[in-house]
Amino acid sequence: MNEDVIRNKMKDFIATKVHNDVLQLLEYIANVVMETINSGIIPVVTGNLQDSTGIGIYHNGVMKRFVPNQIAVVPRTDIYPAGLTTRDVVWGHNILQEAINKGALRYSKGYVLVVLSAMPYAALVDVKHGYFDNQIVSELNSTVRSLVTQFKRI
């Protein structure tokens, strides 16, 4: 009986430790990505494109961490958000929050780190200027692999 109690306590401890370590690693990666986004590679006009960009860390559909950007002081008024036929006042952080909330349903199993840029024109800007070109994605993948390797040694 005591062996079972000890075994279960050890399993719980290990599961909690691993869970916390994984979240810590994902948070570190999220901060590295946000530093890259904020490094000036994306020019700022109103700040709403950066405000619509953030990172969500989910575990089994529950948001564990959210790393936002909020620098805009004026909304965008020159775009047509999805579903609207007239121009509307658009704040990037509001659109990001909607996307983050939807993530809980979409990322319902395991650990997931999601980089979101929810402004309706984000993909068009990226295609036109290549801010997140293959080189940046490749560098990010390399950084993540290196961090995971370091993490495994701990």
C-alpha positions in Angstrom: 0.0 0.0 0.0 2.7 2.5 1.0 4.7 1.6 -2.2 1.6 2.5 -4.3 1.3 5.8 -2.6 5.0 6.6 -3.0 4.9 5.5 -6.7 1.9 7.7 -7.4 3.4 10.7 -5.7 6.6 10.2 -7.7 4.6 10.0 -11.0 2.7 13.2 -10.0 5.9 15.0 -9.2 7.6 14.0 -12.5 4.5 14.9 -14.5 4.3 18.3 -12.9 8.1 18.9 -13.3 8.0 17.9 -17.0 4.9 20.0 -17.6 6.5 23.1 -16.0 9.8 22.6 -17.9 8.0 22.3 -21.2 6.0 25.4 -20.5 9.2 27.2 -19.5 10.9 26.2 -22.8 7.9 27.3 -24.9 7.8 30.6 -23.1 11.5 31.2 -23.8 10.9 30.4 -27.5 7.9 32.7 -27.5 10.0 35.5 -26.1 12.8 34.9 -28.7 10.2 35.1 -31.5 8.7 38.3 -30.2 12.1 39.9 -29.9 12.7 39.1 -33.6 9.3 40.6 -34.5 10.1 43.7 -32.4 13.6 44.0 -33.8 12.6 46.4 -36.5 12.3 43.9 -39.4 8.7 44.9 -39.8 8.2 48.7 -40.4 5.6 50.3 -38.1 3.0 52.6 -39.7 0.2 52.6 -37.1 1.5 49.6 -35.0 -1.7 47.6 -35.6 0.1 44.9 -37.7 2.5 44.3 -34.8 -0.4 44.5 -32.3 -2.2 41.8 -34.2 0.9 39.6 -33.9 1.3 37.5 -30.8 2.1 34.1 -29.5 -0.2 31.7 -27.7 1.0 28.7 -25.8 -1.7 26.1 -25.3 -1.8 22.9 -23.3 -4.7 20.6 -24.1 -6.8 23.5 -25.3 -6.1 25.8 -22.4 -4.1 28.9 -22.9 -1.1 28.8 -20.6 0.7 31.9 -21.8 0.0 34.7 -24.1 2.8 37.0 -25.4 1.2 40.1 -27.0 2.5 43.2 -28.7 0.7 46.4 -28.0 2.2 49.6 -29.5 -0.6 51.1 -31.6 -1.9 54.5 -30.5 -4.3 54.9 -33.4 -6.5 52.3 -35.1 -6.5 51.4 -38.8 -9.4 53.0 -40.6 -8.4 52.2 -44.2 -9.1 48.5 -44.4 -12.2 46.3 -44.8 -12.2 43.6 -42.2 -13.7 40.2 -43.1 -17.5 40.4 -43.3 -17.7 44.1 -43.5 -18.6 46.1 -46.6 -17.6 49.5 -45.2 -14.5 50.7 -43.5 -14.4 50.3 -39.8 -12.1 51.2 -37.0 -9.7 48.2 -36.5 -7.4 47.7 -33.6 -4.8 45.0 -34.1 -4.9 43.8 -30.5 -8.7 43.2 -30.7 -8.3 41.0 -33.8 -5.5 39.1 -32.2 -7.6 38.4 -29.1 -10.3 36.9 -31.3 -7.8 34.6 -32.9 -6.2 33.6 -29.6 -9.7 32.7 -28.2 -10.4 30.5 -31.2 -7.1 28.7 -30.7 -8.4 26.9 -27.6 -10.7 24.9 -29.8 -8.2 24.3 -32.6 -5.3 23.3 -30.4 -7.0 21.0 -27.9 -4.3 18.3 -27.5 -0.8 18.4 -26.3 1.5 21.4 -26.1 1.2 24.0 -29.0 3.0 27.2 -29.5 1.2 29.4 -32.1 2.5 32.5 -33.7 -0.5 34.5 -34.9 -0.7 37.6 -37.1 -4.4 38.2 -37.3 -4.7 41.5 -39.2 -6.6 40.8 -42.4 -3.7 42.1 -44.6 -0.8 40.5 -42.7 -0.3 37.7 -45.2 -0.3 40.2 -48.1 2.3 42.3 -46.4 4.5 39.3 -45.8 4.2 38.1 -49.3 5.0 41.5 -50.7 8.0 42.2 -48.4 9.1 38.8 -47.2 9.6 39.7 -43.6 9.2 36.1 -42.6 11.0 34.6 -45.5 12.5 31.2 -45.5 15.8 32.4 -44.0 14.1 33.7 -40.9 11.9 30.6 -40.6 15.0 28.5 -41.0 16.9 30.4 -38.3 14.0 30.1 -36.0 13.8 26.4 -36.5 17.5 26.1 -35.9 17.2 28.1 -32.7 14.3 25.9 -31.5 16.2 22.7 -32.2 19.2 24.0 -30.3 17.0 25.0 -27.3 15.3 21.6 -27.3 18.7 19.9 -27.4 19.9 22.0 -24.4 16.6 21.4 -22.6 17.0 17.6 -23.0 20.4 17.7 -21.3 19.0 19.4 -18.2 
